[in-house]
Amino acid sequence: MGFGGISIWQLLIILAIVVLLFGTKRLKNIGTDLGSAIKGFKKSVNDEPPIENKDNASEQLTKDADFKAEAKKETDK
């Protein structure tokens, strides 16, 4: 018994059909594209936007704090 009632033989048949339909080169390209898309998404989620000017850094942080405070007030209403 395999995954959810699908045996290993059924999985191998499905894999063979997919390879016949798309070909190994196209499957490799799809995997590469999908991997780079996921990598880019993770990078954009983890990175914070850069502060443009070091002199204005405290001013920008103050604006961010004010914006968050206003948003919290609106959600509390």
Residue pairs with C-beta under 8 A, 6 or more apart in sequence:
1 7
2 8
2 10
2 11
3 11
18 27
19 27
22 30
51 57
51 60
52 60
